[in-house]
């Protein structure tokens, strides 16, 4: 007998395809090198990649380079990276109208993000 999710030939059924077209799926990844007590070359920075089923061939990549000012603690830097991840998810899930790109920076925790020292950038990569 045929299951709801699979047809006889093993392909996804029309019902499942229609459902998946209505559901918003978002994927996120994060790579960060932040303040540590070990000697490390390079900048303190974080990269966040987000993709959705609306644009499966595009990955939005955001980069935050955090100044090594040593005024901020590791916990402060962790908050910045967390803000970047969460704000990126909100933007991808809600779209430009629900969560505009300028909210990404505005959403950073006040008194931790220092626009005069930190560098934020983003780009879309075709895959």
ZINOR-V832055 format. One line per field, one symbol per residue. phi: phi as a letter, one per 40 degrees, with the letter a starting at -180 (. if undefined). psi: psi as a letter, one per 30 degrees, with the letter a starting at -180 (. if undefined). burial: + if it has 24 or more other ideal C-beta (glycine too) atoms within 12 Angstrom, else -. A space follows every 50 residues. Layout:
# ZINOR-V832055
phi: ???
psi: ???
burial: ???
This chain:
# ZINOR-V832055
phi: .ccccacdcgccccdcccccccccbbbbbabbbbdacccacgccaabbbb abccbccbbcbbbbccdccgcccdcccccdccdccccccdccccgcccad dccdccccdcgbcbdcbcbbaaabbcb
psi: lklefklegflkleeeeeefffkjkkkklkkkjaklflkklllklkkkkk llfeifgkkjkkkjjkkhfgekleeeeeeeeeeeeeeeeeeeefleefil effeeffkkkfekjffelkklllkkk.
burial: -------------------------+++-+-+-++--------+++++++ ++------+++++++++----+---++-+++++++++++++++------- +--++-++---+++---+-+-+-----
